[in-house]
């Protein structure tokens, strides 16, 4: 990215790169607790994982309520229909490295160049709310399911730390303008506007299956929404 007010280039720096990974492994702990009246509480959690100098974490909570219990003879039917509502939050912190350009004028500030600019982070928070109806066909060993519902996601991005930005100085004697670093050019992360992105709000549908072999589970899920996602997994389940 380049910052050049009034046609004068003051700053050029690199933003954090992507991973370029098409497949992302995500170890997740998920716990379900049975409640009265055909309701189950689900909690999922990924502890803070350090990746290079950044980190990522996730937590989510959801409720599943069976509506088959209100139908006569539901115990004889091999399928179930439930309502689901869930909230998930993904938090990531990516390091940013914006240091004073040694090729410009000497740094005139009380900030220490060696230590004052080492806490720069780009903080990303992704929140998702999902409400849906889910139908499942329960057979020995394998369960097939599908659902349709409404999903709303939001991404918030902000900066933390100190950021040195050069200042264009215009001499009062009419001399040529020049660039230097000083206290006026040191910006806090809060000086930059936060970015709130409404990613997607609308219908989503998914289909999948789950195979249970003793305590080992194998599952696959395909979700169709703004971004189509195929998820596969291997897990251990205790009931």
C-alpha positions in Angstrom: 0.0 0.0 0.0 1.2 3.5 -0.8 0.2 6.7 0.9 0.7 9.8 -1.3 -1.3 12.9 -0.3 -1.1 15.8 -2.9 0.8 13.6 -5.3 3.8 13.2 -2.9 4.7 9.6 -1.9 5.2 9.5 1.9 4.8 5.9 2.7 4.9 2.4 1.2 4.4 -0.8 3.1 3.2 -4.4 2.8 -0.1 -5.6 4.2 -0.4 -9.1 5.7 -0.4 -11.8 3.0 -3.0 -14.6 2.9 -2.2 -18.2 3.4 -3.1 -19.3 -0.1 -4.3 -22.6 1.5 -7.3 -24.2 -0.2 -7.8 -26.6 2.6 -7.5 -25.5 6.2 -7.2 -28.0 9.1 -9.2 -26.8 12.2 -9.1 -28.9 15.4 -12.3 -28.1 17.3 -13.7 -29.2 20.6 -17.5 -29.4 20.6 -19.6 -30.4 23.6 -23.3 -31.2 23.7 -25.3 -31.2 26.9 -28.8 -32.7 26.9 -31.5 -30.5 28.5 -35.2 -31.2 29.3 -38.0 -30.9 26.7 -36.0 -32.3 23.8 -33.4 -29.5 23.9 -29.6 -29.8 23.6 -27.0 -27.1 24.3 -23.9 -27.2 22.1 -20.6 -25.4 22.7 -17.6 -25.3 20.4 -14.2 -24.0 21.2 -10.8 -23.5 19.6 -8.2 -22.2 22.1 -5.9 -19.4 21.1 -3.4 -20.9 18.6 -0.2 -19.0 17.9 0.6 -18.7 14.2 4.0 -17.1 13.7 3.7 -13.8 15.6 -0.1 -13.8 15.4 -2.9 -15.9 16.8 -6.4 -17.2 16.1 -9.2 -18.5 18.4 -12.9 -19.4 18.1 -15.9 -20.0 20.3 -19.6 -20.7 19.6 -22.8 -21.6 21.4 -26.0 -23.1 20.0 -29.4 -24.6 20.9 -31.1 -27.5 19.2 -34.8 -28.2 19.9 -36.6 -31.2 18.6 -40.2 -30.6 17.3 -40.9 -34.3 16.5 -41.8 -34.7 20.2 -45.0 -32.9 19.5 -46.1 -35.4 16.9 -48.0 -38.6 17.9 -46.0 -41.8 17.3 -42.7 -40.0 16.8 -40.8 -42.8 18.6 -41.6 -45.1 15.7 -40.2 -42.8 13.0 -36.6 -43.1 11.8 -36.2 -39.3 11.3 -36.2 -36.2 13.3 -36.9 -32.5 12.7 -35.3 -29.9 14.9 -34.9 -26.1 15.1 -31.3 -24.8 15.6 -29.9 -21.4 16.6 -26.2 -20.7 16.9 -23.7 -18.0 17.3 -20.0 -18.2 16.5 -17.1 -15.8 16.9 -13.7 -16.1 15.2 -10.9 -13.8 16.5 -7.6 -13.3 14.8 -4.6 -11.1 15.4 -2.1 -10.6 12.5 1.2 -8.8 13.1 1.9 -5.7 10.9 5.4 -4.3 10.4 5.5 -0.6 9.7 8.9 0.9 10.7 10.4 4.4 9.9 12.2 4.6 6.6 15.9 4.9 7.4 16.4 6.7 4.1 14.4 9.7 5.2 15.4 12.5 7.6 16.6 11.7 11.1 13.8 10.7 13.4 12.9 13.5 15.8 10.7 12.1 18.5 10.7 10.8 22.1 9.6 7.4 20.7 12.2 4.7 20.7 12.7 3.3 17.2 13.9 0.0 18.5 10.9 -0.8 20.7 8.0 1.6 20.2 6.7 0.1 17.0 6.9 -3.6 17.7 3.3 -4.0 18.9 1.4 -3.4 15.7 -1.5 -5.8 15.0 -4.4 -6.0 12.6 -7.3 -7.5 14.6 -10.0 -9.3 12.8 -13.3 -10.4 14.4 -15.8 -12.5 12.4 -19.3 -13.1 13.9 -21.9 -15.4 12.5 -25.6 -16.0 13.5 -27.4 -19.0 12.1 -31.1 -20.0 12.6 -32.3 -23.0 10.7 -34.5 -26.0 10.5 -32.8 -29.4 10.3 -34.1 -32.8 9.3 -32.2 -36.0 9.8 -32.7 -39.6 8.9 -31.2 -41.9 11.5 -30.1 -45.3 10.3 -27.8 -47.8 12.0 -24.2 -46.4 11.9 -25.0 -43.6 9.5 -27.1 -40.4 9.8 -28.1 -38.2 6.8 -29.3 -34.7 7.4 -30.2 -31.5 5.6 -31.2 -28.0 6.7 -32.3 -24.6 5.5 -32.3 -21.3 7.3 -31.0 -17.8 7.7 -27.4 -16.7 8.2 -26.0 -13.3 9.1 -22.2 -12.6 9.2 -20.2 -9.6 10.1 -16.5 -8.8 10.0 -14.8 -6.0 12.0 -11.2 -5.0 11.5 -9.1 -2.5 13.6 -5.5 -1.7 14.3 -3.6 -1.6 17.6 -0.1 -0.3 18.4 2.0 2.7 17.3 2.4 3.5 13.6 5.1 6.0 12.4 3.9 7.9 9.4 6.1 10.5 7.7 5.1 14.2 7.7 5.5 16.5 4.7 7.2 19.7 5.9 6.9 22.9 3.8 9.5 25.5 4.9 8.2 29.0 5.6 11.1 30.6 3.7 9.8 29.1 0.4 12.3 26.3 0.2 11.6 22.9 -1.2 9.2 20.7 0.8 10.7 17.6 2.4 9.6 14.6 4.4 10.6 13.8 8.0 9.4 11.7 11.0 8.2 13.5 14.1 5.7 13.1 16.9 2.9 14.5 14.7 3.3 11.5 12.4 3.0 8.8 15.1 -0.5 7.4 14.9 -2.2 5.1 17.4 -4.3 2.2 16.1 -7.4 4.0 17.4 -6.6 7.0 15.0 -7.5 4.8 12.0 -11.1 4.2 11.3 -12.5 0.7 12.1 -13.8 -1.3 9.2 -17.2 -3.1 9.7 -18.1 -5.3 6.8 -21.6 -6.8 6.4 -20.5 -10.0 4.6 -23.7 -11.9 4.1 -27.3 -11.9 5.2 -29.6 -14.4 3.6 -30.7 -18.0 3.1 -28.3 -20.9 3.5 -28.8 -24.6 2.9 -26.7 -27.6 3.8 -26.7 -31.4 3.4 -24.4 -33.9 5.0 -23.9 -37.3 6.6 -22.3 -38.6 9.8 -20.9 -42.1 10.3 -20.4 -43.4 13.9 -18.1 -46.3 14.5 -17.9 -46.8 18.3 -16.5 -43.5 19.5 -15.0 -42.5 16.1 -17.1 -40.3 13.8 -16.6 -39.4 10.2 -18.6 -36.6 8.7 -19.0 -34.5 5.6 -21.1 -31.3 5.1 -21.8 -29.1 2.0 -23.1 -25.6 2.6 -24.5 -23.4 -0.1 -24.6 -19.7 0.7 -22.7 -16.6 -0.6 -19.6 -18.8 -0.3 -20.1 -22.5 -0.9 -18.1 -24.6 1.7 -17.3 -28.3 1.8 -16.3 -29.5 5.3 -15.0 -33.0 6.1 -13.9 -34.2 9.5 -12.8 -37.0 11.7 -13.7 -36.9 15.4 -14.1 -38.7 18.7 -17.6 -38.6 20.3 -18.6 -39.6 23.8 -22.2 -39.8 24.9 
